[in-house]
Amino acid sequence: MYKLLLLFICLARLDVSHNNLSGRLPSLLGNLTNLERLDVSQNHLTGFIPSKLGNLGNLFYLFLEHNKLTGIIPSALLL
């Protein structure tokens, strides 16, 4: 999976909303440092919001709503 993730390192937008996804939000998403938009809304994701999302310095849009995520949004994203 790590090799596959490296293929997406230049990815600017990732929208997996409305896909009936379940489980935890992968902390590896924090390695996609070119992401400007991340939409995982309208799924069945659970667990904590990974602190590694704070590495996404280019992120302008973050959509997490309508999941069962807990915790806080990393402070680096709250600028």
C-alpha positions in Angstrom: 0.0 0.0 0.0 2.9 2.4 0.8 4.2 2.1 -2.8 0.7 2.9 -4.1 0.5 5.9 -1.9 3.8 7.2 -3.3 2.2 7.2 -6.7 -0.3 9.8 -5.4 2.3 12.1 -3.8 1.5 14.9 -6.3 -2.3 14.5 -5.9 -4.0 17.9 -5.3 -7.6 16.7 -4.8 -9.0 13.6 -3.2 -12.7 13.1 -3.0 -14.0 9.8 -1.7 -17.2 11.2 -0.3 -20.5 9.1 -0.5 -18.6 5.8 -0.9 -19.8 3.9 2.1 -16.3 3.7 3.5 -15.8 2.4 7.0 -12.9 2.0 9.4 -10.3 4.6 10.4 -9.1 7.5 8.4 -5.5 6.5 7.4 -2.8 8.6 8.9 -0.8 8.0 5.7 -3.0 10.7 4.2 -0.7 13.1 6.0 2.0 12.2 3.5 0.1 13.7 0.6 1.5 17.1 1.2 0.4 18.5 -2.1 -3.3 18.0 -1.2 -5.4 21.1 -1.5 -8.8 19.5 -1.0 -9.7 16.4 1.0 -13.3 15.2 1.1 -14.1 12.1 3.0 -17.6 13.2 4.0 -20.8 11.1 4.0 -19.1 7.8 4.9 -18.9 5.6 8.0 -15.4 6.5 9.2 -14.7 6.1 12.9 -11.9 6.8 15.3 -9.6 9.8 15.8 -8.8 12.4 13.2 -5.1 11.6 12.5 -2.7 14.3 13.8 -0.6 13.7 10.7 -3.2 15.6 8.7 -1.4 18.6 10.2 1.3 18.0 7.6 -1.1 19.0 4.8 0.2 22.6 4.6 -1.4 23.2 1.2 -4.9 22.1 2.3 -7.6 24.7 1.7 -10.7 22.5 2.0 -11.2 19.6 4.5 -14.6 17.9 4.5 -15.1 15.3 7.3 -18.8 15.7 8.1 -21.3 12.9 8.4 -18.8 10.3 9.8 -18.2 9.2 13.3 -14.8 10.7 13.8 -13.6 11.9 17.2 -10.9 14.2 18.4 -9.8 17.5 17.2 -8.7 18.9 13.8 -4.9 19.3 13.9 -4.2 22.9 14.9 -1.8 23.3 11.9 -4.9 23.2 9.7 -6.8 25.9 11.7 -5.1 29.0 10.3 
